[in-house]
Amino acid sequence: METHDGPPYDAELMAAVTELGDALRGLVDASVRTAVPAEDLRAAAAGARELTTRLAAAQRPAGQLSPLDDVPAFRRVYSPVSGVGSALAPPVVLREADGAVVGEATFGLAYEGPPGFLHGGMTGLVMDQVLGAAAIHAGLWGMTVRLEVDYRGPIPLDTRVVLNGRVTEAAGRKTVVTGSIALASDPDRALIEARGVFVTPRAEQMASYFSTVTDASGRPSPPGRPTDATAPLPADRP
């Protein structure tokens, strides 16, 4: 859950976004597991369209931050990996530990690739976030320019896993981070090993990439750091 420090936010709105995110993740999971008859599926689809119409009554465009987001504090409530408000996120929870970051997650049937196992593309998405968070924790931030993933074994669904990331090299604008995913029941045997290269864009690139970003009120608010990764919780935070 994203509860990182930063400027104050609307606690009631955060609670509502979190509640909706939890409900939507439950709906997505139920939708890929269901074995109800066609009549029930059509009724559920009609209900989903009604909810879509209700939520679409007020929308923000791409590039406009949510009023709950805070880029400098790395609070992104709709991140597809860690966002509490995202129906796509498992979500992954990250924490600082011994100069690195560690995390945990459980991947449900919505993320299936080979029957019973996690889709390999989802692995890349998650590891990009974990490695980016490790770079941020070390004060070495940037955008992903290379991501290598070695698949040592399949990751079973509905099974708790542990993730980790650690900076192994830093020179100028370039940072190299490595990490892995293992079963929580066997944390010393990596099923996934990953290596990422992150580079901090030059000032002119930053201006080009993020000049149109605005805050929730529409005011220009380009991020000071070029990343959407989420900062891990401090080691002494619950």
N, C-alpha and C positions, 0 to 999 in steps of 0.2 A: 504494500500500500504506500502511495506517495504522500508522505507527511513531512517532507524536508523543510528546513527553516527557510524563511524568506519573508517578504512583506505580508502583512495581515491579509486574509481573504475572507469571503463570506462563508462562515462555518456551516450555515444552514444549506447554502447552495452546494458546498462540498459534500455534505452528507447526502443530499438528494442525488447528486451526480454519482456518488459511490453506490447508493442504493439501486439506481437505475442500471448502472454498469453490472452489478451483481445479478440483477434480474435478467438482463439481456444475455449475459454469459450462460445463465441457467437455461434460457430459452434456446440459445444456439445449441447447447449440449443436448437438450431434449429433442430438438428438431432432427439431429443426426442419429439419435438412438431410437426414435419412435418406431413403433410397429402398428400404429392405429390405422383403421380403415380410411379409404379415400374421403368419405364424408366428413370425418373429423379433421382431416388435413385441410380440406377446403374451408371449413369453419374457422380453423386456426389462421389460415391465410387471410381471410376476411378481417379477423381481429387484428392481425399484424398490419394490414393496410390502414385500418382506422388509427392505430397508434402512430404510424408513420405520418399520416396527415396531421395529427395533433402536434407531434414534435417538429414538423416542418413549418409550423406557423411563424416561427422566428428562427432564422438561421444566420450563421456567420460565413463569410466567404473564405476560401483557401487563402492563407497568408495572414489572417486576422486571428490573434491569439484569443483563447478562451479567457474570461475574467478570472478564472482560477489558475491559469498558467503563470509561471514566473521563470523566464528563461535563465537569468543569472543564478537563480536558486535551483535550476534544473528541475522545476516542478512542471510536468507535462501530463495532465490528467487524461488525455486521450491517446497517449502513446500506445501503439499496437502491441507492445511487449510488456510494459509495466503500468499503463494507465488504468486507474481505478474506474474511469468512466467508459472505457473501451470494451465493446462486446467482443473484440478480436483478441484482446490480451489474455494470457493464461490466468492471472498476471504473474510476472516474475518479480520477486522481492529481493533486493540487493542490500548488503551491509558491508561495512568496512571490516577488515580482519587482517592483522599482521602485515600491513603495508600493501594489501591487495583488496579485492572485493570478492565476496562469496554470495551466493544466492540459492534460492530453492524455488521449485515450481512443480506442478503436476500437469501433464498434457492430456487432455481428454480426447474423445473420439473425433472432435471437429478438426484435429490436427493430424489425422491419420494419413500415412503414405502407404507403405506395405501393410497388409492387414494386421492389425494389432500393434503397429509400431509408428513412431513419429515420422512425419514427412521430412525428408532431408532439407528442403527449402526452409522449413520452419526453424530448423537447427541453425542455418546461416543467419536468419533474422535475429534470433535470440542471442547468438554469440557476438554479432556485431554490436548489440546493445551492451552486453556484459563487458566486452573488451573496451568499448568506448567509455563506460563508467569507470573502469580501472584507470584509464588515461586521465580522466577528470579528477579522480581521487588523488593522483600523483601531481596534479596541477599542470598536466601536459595534455592539452585538448586540441582537437582538430577534426577534420572530416575524413571518413574512410576512403582510402585510395586503393587498398588491396585487402582482401579477406580470403584466407586459405583455411579449408576445413578438411580434416582427415577423419573418416568414419571407421572407427575400430570395431564397432558393434552397433546393432540397432537399439533404439531406446523404446522400451515398452510403454504403451499408453496406460493411463490411470495408475501411474507408479511415481512416487516421489523421487525427484532427482536433485542433485546439488551441482551448482555451477561456480566457476571461479575465473578470475582474470587478474593478471599481474603485468606491470610494465617491465620489459626486459632490455629495452634500449631506448635512448633518447638523445637526439643530436639536432640542434637547430630547430627547424619547424617540423621535424619528423619524429614520430614516436612509434615504437614497436611494442605490441602487447600480445601475450599468449594466454590461453585459457583452456578449460575443458568442461565436459559434462560427464557425470557419473551417477550411478544409482545411489540414493541415500543409504541403502543397505550395504553398499560395497563402494564407499567413496574413494578408495585408492586405485580402483581400476577404471581408467578413463574409457568411455565409449566414444566420446568425441574430443578431438584435440583441434584447437584453432589458433591461428596467428593472424593478427591484423596490423596494418600499417596506416597510421593516421597522420595527416599533414595539416598544419594550420595555414589557412589561406592568407595570401598577402592582403593588405588593406584595400587595394582596388578590387580584388576578387570578392572580399567581404561586402563591399558596397554594391557590387553587381548582383551578388546572390540574394542579399537580404534587404535591399533598399525599399522594397514595397511592403515589408512586414509592418503590421500595425497592432496596437493593443486592442482591447475589447471595445474601446470607445471610438476606434478608427484613427487614433493619433499615431504617427510614425513611431515605430518601436523596434528598429533593427537589433537583433541580438548582439551582444558584445562578444559572444563566443559561438563559433559555428558548429553547434551540435544539438541534437535532439535527445541525446542520451540522458538518462536520469541519474542524478547523484545518489550514491548509496547512503543508507542511514548510518550515522556514526555507530561505532561498536557498542557504546554504552546506552544507545536508544532502544526502547522495547520494540 
